[in-house]
Amino acid sequence: MRKQIHKRLPKDFVEDVIRTFREEKINREQACELLGLSEAQFYRWKEKYSAFN
């Protein structure tokens, strides 16, 4: 079983990937691959980080 995202990736990295996606510098597939997430998981994390930023 994979570790949870907050345990396997630095918070700054996750924030940078989400910010880069929102700036349309990478697409969803690239963001998911970088974070090791499914599309559904990625959008949940995107919403979570968007609420704080």
N, C-alpha and C positions, 0 to 999 in steps of 0.2 A: 504494500500500500504506500502511495506517495505521501510525503509530508505535506502539511497544509502550506498554502502559498506564503503566509506570513512567517513560516518557520524555514522555508527554503530559499526565499528571495528577499534581498534588502528592500525595505519600505521605499527608499529613494528610487530604486530601480523600477519598481511597480508604478510609482507615481510618474516617472519619466516616460515609461511606455504608454501609459494612459494619456498623458499630456501630448505626446507625439502623435498618438492616434487622433486625438481631438483636433490637433493642428493639421490633420490630413497629410502628414508626412509619411505615415505607414498605413496600410490597410488592416482590416480586421484579422485576416488570416495571419499576417505578419505579427500583429500584437499577440494573438493567441499562441503562436509558435514560440515567441520570445518568453512568454509567461508560462507556457506549458498548460494552458487552460482550454477547455471547450468553449464554443461560442457563448453558450448560456452562462457559464461561469465567468467569462470575460465581461459580459454585460452587467452581471451582478456586481463585480468588483468595480467596474466603471461608474456605476450608480453610487456605490459606497464612497468612492473617492470624490466624486462630483459633489456629494452632499457636504463634504468638508472643505472644498476649494471653491 
